[in-house]
Amino acid sequence: MLELRIQQHFIDSADLKYQAAQALSGPIAQGVQALLACVTSGGKVLACGNGGSAADAQHFSAEFVGRFERERPELGALALTTDTSILTAVANDYSFTDVFARQVRALGQAGDVLLAISTSGRSANVIAAVEAAHARDMTVVALTGRGGGPLGEMLRETDVHICVPHERTSRIQEVHILALHCLCDGVDCQLLGEQESST
């Protein structure tokens, strides 16, 4: 019955979030600190991913530049998935693998953060972006699933890995958006807390 199938999706999603809460709270907290260090020192966040993860990159950037739930100063963030001229030029003239890496090399600086989103950890263009970010002395906050794949293996000790313990893309993406909201909320709480304590 269709309604039972729909209900099972809700149950499975809720179960995974409940199970992942303890495992991911530490890495998410580390991600908050990395993002906070970046934006309070005048840096910016470059976000990338494919498909649904591209939408998540844009969602995150919108929350940073606009606001999440409370008023606070604008925060520097840019989704590398939105400029169709750059994406199509690089994909056509070089390779689709290079569409994010070339932007990271052009825009990224030491102290910036790359938010790299890949449910499988196997997206070649996201992996190339991580390599470019490391070359620019940027910190990487990676959101993955399925054990993290090659992307997880290439992260440095100074990077942050938020790896959803699941194999199904839709479930991983559901936790990714929750993790992104937690990152936004954590940064806001830290920023507003600092402002309140200084007044």
C-alpha positions in Angstrom: 0.0 0.0 0.0 1.4 3.4 -1.0 0.6 5.1 2.3 2.5 2.4 4.2 5.5 2.8 1.9 5.5 6.6 2.5 5.3 6.1 6.2 8.3 3.7 6.0 10.3 6.5 4.4 9.6 8.7 7.3 10.4 6.0 9.8 13.7 5.1 8.1 14.7 8.7 7.8 14.0 9.4 11.5 15.8 6.2 12.6 18.9 7.1 10.7 18.9 10.7 12.1 18.5 9.3 15.6 21.3 6.8 15.1 23.6 9.4 13.5 23.1 12.1 16.1 25.8 10.9 18.4 28.2 9.8 15.7 28.0 13.1 13.8 27.7 15.6 16.6 31.4 15.7 17.1 32.4 16.2 13.4 29.7 18.8 13.0 30.9 20.7 16.0 34.4 20.6 14.5 32.9 21.9 11.2 31.3 24.8 13.1 34.7 25.7 14.5 36.4 25.6 11.1 33.7 27.7 9.5 33.8 30.2 12.5 37.6 30.5 12.3 37.2 31.2 8.5 34.5 33.9 8.6 35.8 35.7 11.7 39.2 36.1 10.0 37.7 37.6 6.8 37.6 34.3 4.9 34.9 32.8 2.8 33.3 29.4 2.2 33.3 27.8 -1.3 30.7 25.1 -1.6 30.4 22.4 -4.3 28.6 19.2 -5.2 26.6 17.5 -8.0 22.9 17.1 -8.4 21.2 17.1 -5.0 24.5 18.0 -3.4 24.8 21.0 -5.7 21.4 22.1 -4.4 22.7 21.7 -0.9 25.8 23.8 -1.7 23.5 26.6 -2.9 21.2 26.2 0.1 24.1 26.5 2.5 25.5 29.6 0.7 22.1 31.2 0.8 21.9 30.7 4.5 25.3 32.2 5.0 25.0 35.2 2.8 21.4 35.8 3.8 20.6 34.4 7.2 19.6 31.2 8.8 17.1 31.8 11.6 18.4 35.0 13.3 19.7 38.3 12.2 23.5 38.6 12.0 26.0 40.2 9.7 26.4 38.6 6.2 28.9 35.8 5.9 31.0 35.1 2.9 29.9 32.0 1.0 29.8 31.1 -2.7 28.3 28.0 -4.4 30.6 26.9 -7.2 27.6 25.3 -8.9 25.7 28.3 -10.1 27.6 30.1 -12.8 26.5 28.3 -16.0 29.0 30.2 -18.2 32.0 29.1 -16.1 30.7 25.5 -15.7 30.0 25.0 -19.4 33.2 26.8 -20.5 35.4 24.7 -18.2 33.6 21.5 -19.0 33.8 22.1 -22.7 37.3 23.5 -22.9 38.9 21.3 -20.3 36.9 18.6 -18.5 33.9 18.3 -16.3 36.3 17.1 -13.6 37.8 20.6 -13.5 34.6 22.6 -13.1 35.1 23.2 -9.4 38.9 22.9 -9.1 39.5 25.8 -11.5 37.1 28.0 -9.5 38.9 27.0 -6.2 42.2 27.9 -7.7 40.9 31.2 -9.0 38.9 32.2 -5.9 40.3 30.3 -2.9 42.9 31.6 -0.5 44.6 30.3 2.6 42.2 30.5 5.5 39.1 29.9 3.3 37.0 26.7 3.6 35.9 24.3 0.9 32.5 22.7 1.7 32.7 19.5 -0.4 29.5 17.5 -0.7 29.4 14.0 -2.2 27.0 11.3 -1.0 29.4 8.6 -2.3 32.7 10.3 -1.8 33.6 9.4 -5.3 32.7 12.5 -7.4 35.7 13.2 -9.5 35.1 16.9 -9.7 34.6 17.3 -6.0 37.8 15.3 -5.3 39.7 17.6 -7.7 38.3 20.6 -5.8 39.6 19.1 -2.6 43.1 18.7 -4.1 42.9 22.3 -5.3 41.8 23.5 -1.8 44.7 21.7 -0.2 47.1 23.4 -2.6 45.7 26.7 -1.5 46.1 25.8 2.2 42.3 25.8 2.7 40.5 23.7 5.2 38.0 21.2 3.8 34.7 20.3 5.5 33.5 17.2 3.6 30.0 15.8 3.8 29.8 12.2 2.5 28.2 8.8 3.0 28.9 5.2 2.2 32.1 5.2 4.2 33.5 8.4 2.6 35.1 6.8 -0.5 38.3 8.2 -2.0 37.3 11.7 -0.8 37.3 10.6 2.8 40.7 9.0 2.4 42.4 12.1 1.1 41.3 14.4 3.9 44.0 15.8 6.2 44.0 15.9 10.0 43.0 19.6 9.8 40.0 18.8 7.7 36.6 17.8 8.9 34.7 14.7 7.7 31.0 14.4 8.3 30.2 11.0 7.0 26.6 9.7 7.2 26.6 6.0 8.2 24.3 4.8 5.4 24.4 3.5 1.8 21.2 5.0 0.3 21.6 8.3 -1.5 18.3 9.7 -0.4 18.9 9.0 3.3 22.4 10.4 3.1 21.1 13.6 1.5 18.4 13.9 4.2 21.0 13.9 6.9 23.3 16.2 4.9 20.7 19.0 4.9 20.2 18.5 8.7 24.0 18.7 9.2 24.2 21.9 7.1 21.4 23.4 9.2 23.4 22.4 12.3 26.5 24.1 10.9 24.6 27.3 10.2 23.0 27.2 13.6 26.3 26.5 15.4 28.0 29.4 13.6 25.2 31.8 14.4 25.1 30.8 18.0 28.9 31.3 18.4 28.8 34.6 16.6 25.8 36.0 18.5 27.1 34.6 21.7 30.4 36.5 21.1 28.5 39.7 20.3 26.3 39.4 23.3 29.2 38.8 25.7 31.0 41.8 24.3 28.1 44.2 25.0 
